[in-house]
């Protein structure tokens, strides 16, 4: 097993612990411990993930066994687990004893891999929690770096590193919890957006606090969100997507290079904990027609469970952050179901998030077609304003300024007003309808009570571009 498989197992154990803490509904503690044994031959690291949430169920233990088994390609890979055994201890608040299990990855017969060990008494105490531990020969520094990166997208978690008997190598609390937050149980979409905004304000959590030199206020952030649901076999799946666009007028702090980067890491969460990007989700991202939002993709790549979008011709001072969260209404679902992402559902959620951002922010994420039309507006507005202001027909002038809602015949005021109306119509026509068979009225430059607006039927096809009223 390569180091990425060990890291994926660690992430899975941490994510499961977070889920148990969330389910508890109480204030919980999650601890990850890395203990090095440098004098062993060869040196090994003992990894332990413990929490005080609700106890583990049999399905979770089987998920650990399945995840571990799926990463083993041959017997030689077992040495990465040292003794090849994963130890589990768990108890619920209503239990009077602690349950112990072991998963022997060297056992060829899968039906005999999970063994139930003797119970231990809680001595009348009332508590709940779980601990999963195993040993590996991988580098403790490599593991610590990966878990550090993983925790940067979390808060309220403790990482303890013990590098053995050498005092100069001792390291406790490698990560100090910056701020504890309540993990939401309902209406998570209302929490995902401010969470991603804070992530952007901290430059992808590269800083411990908001970068006020780049973001003195939040006015430079534009956000959009989308939520879609699907029910199947008594299981409701909800996918939420949030997009944050940072737009800075100039290079305020040259050291904050990420703000101006052309690459976006897509954050993916599964059931309220950080998850791995699957191939269907990667396919969903590749299937979005980004040109609808004035974006050009250089490449979309997946690496070690992460997805990266590299943009072309992104404006200077602009950065895009994207987060996707998939969760279910049932707990303790099999890992195979939890890890499966409906690509069409995910694609729709991301599109809704970008559509929502366009709806709330005029002139942002316009298609290339709309940008081209906008470039003609200044000259067109100037020409129309010139015709009005130079006319010798006072009645004509009065009617024009009345339609424009102006009291002045000033050419500059008329030109600015026409320009804004043209921009507004172009922006509204560039927005794609968010629901199928949505009836919309044609957007008019001027309103006339004598004119009866016709209704147009728009269809939002998954694989076809919608036509704009400006298509010629």
N, C-alpha and C positions, 0 to 999 in steps of 0.2 A: 504494500500500500504506500502510495506517495504521500508527501506531507500535506497536500491539499485534501486528501481523504480524512486524515486525522483532524485537520482544521474544520472540515465540514461536520464531522461527528461532534466536535466541541460546540460549534454553532448550534447544532440541533439540540444538544443537551441544554444549552443556555436558553434557547427559545422555548423549549418545553417547560423549563423552570419558570420562565416569565409567565407562560400561560397558566401554570398552576397558581402562581401568586395573584394573577388577575382574577382567576376564578374564586379565590378565597374571599375577596371583598374586604380583607383586613390588611393592615400595614404589615408587609412581609420583608424578609431579608433574603437576598440572593448573594451567595459567595462562590467565587471561582478561585480554587487554590492550585498553584503549580509548585510542586516540591521537587527539587533536584537532588539526585543521589550521585554526586560526581565521583565517589570512590568505588562505585559499583563497576563491574566489568561485563559488558560495556556500560558507561554511565546511562542512567535512565531518569525519566521524569514521571512523577505520579500526578495525575490530573484528577481533580475532584470538583464537582458542581453540586452545590447544596442549596436548598431553599426552605423556607418555612411556610410555603403555600399548602394547598390541599395535597393529600398523598397521591402517589402514582397508582394508576390502574394497570391491569394486565395488558391492555391494548398498548399502553405507552411502552411497557417493557418489551413487548413484541416488536414495536416500531424501532426501538434501539437495536434489537437483534437483526431486524430486516435491513436497517440502514447500514449496520456494520457488515453484514453478509454481502450486500450489494457492492461493497467496495473491495472485496477480497477477490483477487483474480487467480491466485495460486497459493500454495502452502508457504512459499517463501515470504509472502506478504505478512504472514502472521507475526513475524519477528518485530514488526512495528508496534505490536501491542505487548511486547515483552512476554509476559506469561500467557497472553491470549485470553485473559479473563476480564470481563466487565462486572464490577460489583455494584449491587443496588440495595439500598436500605430505604424503607418508606413506611409511613404510618399516617393515619387520619386522626382527627380530633376525637372521634368516637371509638377508636381502637384502644384496647388496653395493652397491646403489645406492638413491637416493631417487627415488620416483615423484612426478611433478607432473601435476596436472590442473587444468582450468579449466571452469567452468560459465557459459556465456554466456546470460544470461536474455533478452537482446534478440534472440537467434536464434529465428525463428518455427518453423523446422523442429526439432522436439524431438529427432530422431535425430542432429542435429549440434550439440546444445548442449554435450555433454560432450566435451572435447578432451583428448587425451593429449599433454603437453608433453615436451620433451627431459629425459632423466634427468640426475641429478647424482651424482657419485661420493661414497661415504662414506669414501674414503681408507683403507680397511682397518679402520675402526672398527666396533665391534659395538654397536648401539643400536637402539631402536625408538621409534616415536612418530608423531604426526600434528599437522598445523596447518591450520586452516581460517580464511580471512580474507576480508573484504569491506568495502566502504565504504558509508556512508550519510550523508544530510543531516540526520538526526534529532539532537535535542539530546543532548549527552553526559551532562548531568545527569539527564535522564529515563532514559536507558539505565542509568546507574550506579545509580540508585535501584531500578530493577526487578531488576537483577542482585544488588544487596545483599539485597533481600528474598528472592530465590531462594536465595542462599547461606546465609541464616539457617537453612535446613533442611538444610544440609550442613556438613561440617567438612573441614579439610585442603585447602582450595582457596585460590588466590591471585588477587586482582583488582588489576591495575595500571592506573592512570588517568594519562594524560599529556595535559594541556590546552594544549599548545603551548609557545611560546617565552617566555611570560610567567612569570617565576619565582614570582610570588605565586599562580599557578594550578596549580603542580605538585602532584601528588598521587600518591604511590606506596604500594602495599599498602593500598588503601582498606579491605580486609578482612584482618585478621591471623588465620591459622588458630588457633582456640582449642585444639583438641585433635585429634590425628590418631587415627583408628580404623581397624581392618582392616575392609574391606568384605567381608561374609560371602559365601561361595560355597555353603554348605549350611546347612540348618536356620535360614533367615532369620527364621522366626516367633519364634525364641527371642531374636533381636536387635531385632525391630521393637517389641516391648513395652517393654523398658527405654529404647529410643530415644524412644518417645512419652512415657514417664513423665518423662524429662529435659526434653523439650519442654514438658510441662505445668508442671514445677517451675520452668522459666525463663520462665513466662508467655508461651508461644508464641515463645520465643527473643527476647523483647524485652529480656531481661537476659543478660549474658554468663555468669552463673553462677546456681546455684540460689538462689531467693528464700527464705532461711532465716527471714525475718520472718513469711512466710505458711506455710512448710512447715518447721518445726523438725525434723520427722520425716516419713516417707512414709506414716504411718498414715492421713492424710486422703485418700490416693489409693486408688481401687478400680479394678481392671483386669479385662478379659475379652478373650479372643482366640478366633478361629475360623478354620479352614483348610479349604478345599475344593479338590478336584482334578478335572480332566477330561482324558481322552485322546482325541485326534481326529487322524487322518491322521499318525500317528507323532510328533505334537507334544503334549506334556503341558503343560497350563496350570494353574497354581496361583494361587489368590487367597487372600490372608491379610488378615484384618481385626483391628484392635485398638481397643478403646475404653477410655478413662481418664476416670473421674468424680472430680473434685476436690470435696470437701465440707469446707468450713471452718465451724466453729460460729459465728464472728462475724467482723466486718470488722476483720481484724488490721492490715492496712496499706492505708489508703484510697487511696494512690497506685497500687496494683496493681489497677486497675479491671477488667482483663481477666478476673481470676479469677472475678469476679461477673457477667460478661457473659452475655447470653442468646443469643449467636450463636456457632456452631461453624463453623470452617473445616475442611472435610474434606480431609485430606492424601492425595494419591494418588501412588503410585510405580509405575512401569512398568519391569520388568527392572532393579531396584536403582537407579533414578534417578528424580528428581521428574518426574511426567508431568502431562498436562492432562486435566481431567475431561471425558469425552465425554458425549454426549447419552444413550446407553444406561445409563451409570453414574448419571447424574442421574435417569433414569427409575427405576432400581433403588432409589435412596434414597427417591424419592417413593412407591414401591410398598410400602414396609415399613409394617406396621400398628403405628405407634409407641405407640398406646394400650395395647398389650400390656405395654409397659414403663413405663406411667404417664406417658408424655410426650405433650405436645400441640404440634403444629407450627403456627407462624404462617405460615411460608413456607420453601420451599427454592428457592434461586436459583443460577443459573450465570452467572459473569462472567469473561471473559478466561481461560477454561480452569480456573477455580476454582469450587468449590461451597461454598455457605454455607447452614447450617440455622439458622433463627431459631426459638427455642423460646418457648412461652407458659407462663406461671406456673411458671417454673423456680425452685426454692427459693432464697432468699438464700444467698450464699456457695457456690453450686454452679456448676460449669462442666464441660462435656463436650468431650473431644477424641476425634477419630476418625481413624484412618489405614487406608488400603487399599493393598495391594501386589499387583500382578499380574505374575507372571514365568513364563517358559517354559523348558523343558529344552533348547532348541536356541538356538544363537547365530546372529546374522546373519539373522534372519527378516525378510521384507519388512515395511516400515513399516505397510502396510495391515493385516497380521495382528497386529503388535504393538500397534497402536492400537485394535484391536477388543476390546471388553470384553463378555463374556457377562453380560447384566444379571441373569439368574436366578442365575448362579454368584456374582456379586458380592452380590446380595441375600441369598443364603443365608449367605455368609461373615459379613456384618455382623450378621445375626440370630443366628448361632452365637456371635459375640463378646458380644452383649448377653445371650444366654442363659447363657453361661459366667460373666459378671459376676454375674447374678442367682443362679446356683447357688452361687457362692462367698461371697456376701454377703447374709445374711438381711435382709429388710426393705428392700432397695434395688431401685429400678426396678419396684415393684409396679404392677400394673394398677389402673385406677380402681376396678374391681369389688372387688379384694382390699383396697384402702385403705378402701373403704366398710365391708366386713365387719370389718376390723381395728378400726374405730371403735366397734364394738359389744362388743369383747372385754373391756375393763375392767369394764363393768357386768355382763356375763355371768359373768366370773370371780368378781366380788364376790358375786353372788347364789349361785353354786354353793358358794363357800367358806362363805358364811353358813349355808346349809342344812346343811353338814357340821359346822361348829363349834358350831351351836346344837342339834344333835340330841341327844336324851337316850339314844339307842341306842349304847352303847359299842362293840358289835360292828360296827355300821354305820360308826362313825368309824374304827375300826381297819382295816376293809377298805378304806375310801376312802384313808386315808393310806398304806396298803400299796401300793395300785394306783398312787398318785402317787409312790411311792418315798421317802416321808417317814417320819421317826421321831417327828415332833412333831405335835400336834393344834393348833398355833398357827394362828389364822385368817389372819394376814398371810402366813406361809409357804405355806399351802395356796393362798391367792389368787394369790400370785406364781407358784407352780408351775403352776397351771391356766392362768394368763395366758400364760406362756411356751409351754406345750404348744399352746394355741390359735393363738398367733402362728406357731409352727413348722408346724402343719398348713396354715394359710392360705398361708404362704409357699411351701411345697412344692407345694401344689395350683395355685399361680399360675404355677409354672414350666412352660413349654411343652416337651413332649418334643422332643428334638433330632434324632431319627431317625424315619423312617416306620415304621409297623407296630411301634412299640415297645410291649412289654407291661409294664405297671406295676401294682403292687398299690395298692389304695386306702389312703391314709394314714389311720391310725387315731389317735384321741386317746389311747386306752389300749390296751395289748396284753393279750390274753387267750389263754392257751395252749389253751383249750377252743374258741376261735373259729377257724374255718378261713377265711382271707382269700380272697375271690374274685378272679379275675384280670380286668382290664379291658383292652380293646384300644384303644389310642389311635392315631389317624391324624393326621399333621401335613399338612394340605392347604395348598397354596400360597396359595389365594385364599379360604379359609374360616377363620373363627375356631374354635379348639378350645374344647370345652366343659369347664368346670371342674366338679369334684365339688360346688362350692358354688353352681353355677347353679341357679336355682329358677324 
